[in-house]
């Protein structure tokens, strides 16, 4: 039966109208992903309305193609401009942009696009085969686990991005968490840090913060009168070298895909965390002499982040299909779109519409291949951005940042927020504090706060249940070991032992 | 200015900010404990996490501050004095730094666009004025090229967003 469903889905995807919609939607997704500030969530949200009058299968193809395109497209601006197109590609900028500065922008984009395609394809296999197993694991997560997962994510991100001094990364993460506290709290709806301002009461939106932190410093840097104008030479794709690099790092691709799917399946933890965790795993497992090359243009960094964030797509769709619980923010919008088109994802989906799982998988696979072909063509245009006078390009990018911030709520307040966080981004950059943990803090803040307080409320204010759960103990042990290791406690102990 | 000096001063600012967040968190707890909420248990109060975050920020800022003032063969007090003296000298030397003033000028133009023009004018008009102002301020290229790029840029943005993506611009 499954093969029959797969065959029907395959034939549906190959219909001329659907193929055309697939190509156009992927292109739109890629363009929105490339443009800083236009996230995958926004891309799906904006275009869901446009697909309202489409035939159901065509609409589903369109939405999945936009999702895949937007997540993958973010890497291009991360590599070429050091401005992640989407939060998911923030980690890609770490090694991607240094590669572009070394004149290897084309190679970096080729690697990122190819592993993005591979990541999505591998995640499709997971969606098809491991859905029931992985879903049962995610169901074991309670509020305590989600709380510790948030801390774990921020600590890892801080450690990775502030290599010389992890404390700076952790401070940056705490600042992000503090920003996430602004507005009405999600448990009791009491205003915090709002000072009577109605706009602040609704909280600080993620997208303006992201654009401000990452985009603004890059834009302002281009305005310097005696700017160092690091105009990178547009380079060829180096497909042979790219394929060879990916082939040699196929273990990295598989590991990152598994991490991405695992992260994607956990509700609320999205593509950005998947990318960061994959990057962290690759860097941790690298030989000691290679570790320093991460953040300076190591292709392995790009391979892990792009595989990790794209495989999250499949991972995030697994709980959407089986539990009607989205694995990430774009998946949440996708869930709403599925409902709008007459599907009821959840435990009854396989009884009511057994073909839907196979349709989604085949459409995802088609979208990832289409994305690979289109993104490589599109990147020939984006690579040329490097040659454009930045004093022309950056003011236009700023206008795009303004639109990106505005379109979240159609509110000019978000544009002002973007400007304020842009100034903060300049301060953080000049102090060598990484911006990525800050952003992750803003993303994970509500999850940390609401889950901790919900858990404490259920336990009458006692922390004891946290120490009685095996997954929590694993997270706790990992968090404590990470902090002690980074503060050099083990080195001191080792030194004392040797001295004795 | 040396990186350690900047970071030492910044860690002091962060410490003060951490104290403020912790105090504000406690005030939120007091507000939540009174009518109409009556949430008297501190750990489930909306002020609990801000207090924890404020304390954590102060703790890590102190750790960072210590790492900034740790120098072999020197007392911490001496190092702090040296850093402050260096900061004062840097401010004095860079009062008339052309590059910094030029960049601040560009940021002010961006601020005017964000806070004033966007409030008063339609998006296309505000953006056209901003692009023209910044291109001429930065002396990007010849005057006619600046005007051409600004006009074409605005048209392209409006076409893509308003007509292709069907998004309502301000």
Interface residues (C-beta under 8 A of the other chain):
Chain A: X32 X46 X47 X49 X50 X165 X167 X168 X170 X171 X174 X175 X177 X178 X181 X185 X187 X188 X190 X192 X193 X219 X220 X223 X224 X225 X226 X389 X391 X392 X395 X396 X398 X399 X400 X402 X403 X406 X407 X410 X412 X415 X416 X418 X419 X423 X427 X430 X431 X432 X433 X448 X449 X452 X453 X456 X457 X461 X487
Chain B: X3 X6 X7 X10 X14 X21 X24 X28 X31 X32 X37 X39 X41 X42 X43 X44 X46 X47 X48 X49 X50 X53 X54 X56 X57 X60 X61 X63 X64 X67 X98 X99 X102 X103 X106 X107 X110 X111 X113 X114 X115 X118 X119 X123 X127 X130 X131 X134 X135 X138 X140 X141 X149 X153 X154 X157 X161 X165 X166 X167 X168 X169 X170
